[in-house]
Amino acid sequence: MIVAPTIISLREGIEAALVIAIMLSYLRKSGRDDLRRFVIGGALVAILASVGVALVMGLVWGILEGPILATFEGVVVLIAALLLTTMILWMWKAGPTVSSEIEDSVERRSLTQSGIGVALLSFALVMREGVELVLFSMALVIQDGLQVYLGVTLGLLIAMVLGLGIYQGSLRISLRSFFKYTSAFLILVAAGMVAYGIHELQEAGLLLIGPIEVWNINPPVLPDGSYPLLHDKGLIGGLLKAMFGYNGNPSFLEVTGYVLYLLILAGYYAYQQQTPPASTAIKAHEEASTEATV
């Protein structure tokens, strides 16, 4: 039950650790070690601010009830799915140039704004990862309960160890493969969030479009009152529900949202694979122009 939150927090933690590692490494190479404390300070403030966001959202969640609570949960889960999707798409598109972009930003801030600018950059980059993780974690808590916190903690601890190893140069991992395979997993998680978010909004009396139950493949409850393995409250079904939003008796709109999400992402990925990056296209154009001139 802790696989999905572990992978999500691991990925978010790795991204935050890479941001800090890139900034610190650049300052070390450029002889600006005096600014490193601003990077660390900005990151620590961002972590505290993210914890504050989590506490506020938890407080709001705790005081709501009935249809308003279901609406809140549905909106949170759908927003988390949207952010998770944008994170994946951004990594597909900008992943190869992230390091140079961060270094350029550090250079500009260190020249024009000195320590305060570097601290603000560190804060903004880490805060983005922190708020995303808060929303993802809350969306998973809504679906799966308190075991999510264990997975989030485990993922962040692993990310801290990996990030430290990457920065010190003692650990070599293929970040390209890491982001590739975790993206494939997170797409399925996000699709499940879309379906679950729709389910919660329908529980609140909203989006009542089409049949409320398309099929029901949940096996009957066992004589002792326990749930069979494949029931969405059983061992296997519950695991699939926690990780990918599986539902044994979904509504028409849930199924439609799940399938459409996967089709749209698959179409976008296929388009990205067929479209060369801008730098490659420019280089090819320049080579063609040179050959034509010769």
Secondary structure, 3 states (H helix, E strand, C coil): CCHHHHHHHHHHHHHHHHHHHHHHHHHHHCCCHHHHHHHHHHHHHHHHHHHHHHHHHHHHHHHCCHHHHHHHHHHHHHHHHHHHHHHHHHHHHHHHHHHHHHHHHHHHHHHHCHHHHHHHHHHHHHHHHHHHHHHHHHHHHHHHCCHHHHHHHHHHHHHHHHHHHHHHCCCCCCHHHHHHHHHHHHHHHHHHHHHHHHHHHHHCCCCCCCCCCCCCCCCCCCCCCCCCCCCCCCHHHHHHHHHHCCCCCCCHHHHHHHHHHHHHHHHHHHHHHHCCCHHHHHHHHHHHHHHHHC
